[in-house]
Amino acid sequence: LSGGQQQRVALGRALAPGPSLLLLDEPFSALDAPTRAALAEDFLALQATVDVPAVLVTHDVAEAYALAEHLVVLGAGSVLQHGSKAAVFHHPATPEVASLLGVRNLLPGTVVESRDGTATLDVGGLAVTAESTLRPGEGAVVGLREHHVRATPADGLGNATLVREVDRGIALSLVLRLDGGAEIRAAALVGGPAAITGSRWEVTVSAAAAHAWPAE
């Protein structure tokens, strides 16, 4: 049997005696990408027809979000945060949780302005906004997902310099150094503008897309 067939048999065998709970420890981790995606879809279809709650352990954030209703983030054997998947994913409680949930940009910043639960922060010369009760002058750790950071070629101007690009075939990341010194990652379109190391780019951030936590 192939790896995917073995996993299907294992799942069927686990369901055969009518369990009250399924425990799944990284059930798709050793499979190739197409088989992994197909099995995940099969599992979703199975959840809709079999009334058995399941606890799924995975290191894959996208897989956890697709398959789960409730997320529990673990670190060093402790629960760091738990709640509905939307609440945890979009409102990570700490920089550590954000990192585990795929937030690649964790940068130092300073609150410039705060009003009605929204703070404007300076991050290496870049102005970003976040839901936060931090007060002006306070230091912060600012989290930004790559797809919320936009970079466009600036013909010698701009506010950042390209350090390198990371091409994954279906996705492209640009690593840029802001004029303030911090490095930031931005998602880019495959086949978009040529990315030349040392070239100048203009970096902007989607409104209210950042997370902010106290610096300590």
URTAQUI-V847779 format. One record per backbone hydrogen bond with DSSP energy under -0.5 kcal/mol. NH is the residue of the N-H (numbers start at 1). CO is the residue of the C=O. If there is no record, write none. Layout:
nh;co
NH;CO
NH;CO
This chain:
nh;co
6;2
7;3
8;4
9;5
10;6
11;7
12;8
13;9
14;10
15;11
16;12
17;13
18;15
22;53
24;22
24;55
25;23
26;24
26;57
29;26
31;28
36;32
37;33
38;34
39;35
40;36
41;37
42;38
43;39
44;40
45;41
46;42
47;43
48;44
49;45
49;46
50;46
51;49
52;50
53;20
55;22
56;54
57;24
57;55
61;59
64;60
65;61
66;62
67;63
68;64
71;83
73;81
74;72
75;78
78;75
80;73
80;78
81;73
83;71
85;69
88;84
89;85
90;86
91;87
98;94
99;95
100;96
101;97
102;99
103;98
104;102
105;144
106;104
107;142
109;140
110;122
111;138
112;120
113;120
115;118
118;115
119;130
120;113
121;119
121;128
122;110
123;121
123;126
124;122
126;123
128;121
128;126
130;119
131;210
132;117
132;130
137;111
138;135
140;109
141;213
142;107
142;140
143;211
144;105
148;145
149;146
150;148
150;204
152;202
154;200
157;154
159;201
160;201
161;177
162;199
163;175
164;175
166;173
167;165
168;166
168;171
170;168
172;188
173;166
174;186
175;164
176;174
176;184
177;161
178;176
178;182
179;159
180;124
181;178
184;176
186;174
187;146
187;149
188;172
192;189
196;194
197;195
198;162
199;196
201;160
202;152
203;201
204;150
206;148
209;206
210;129
211;143
213;141
215;139
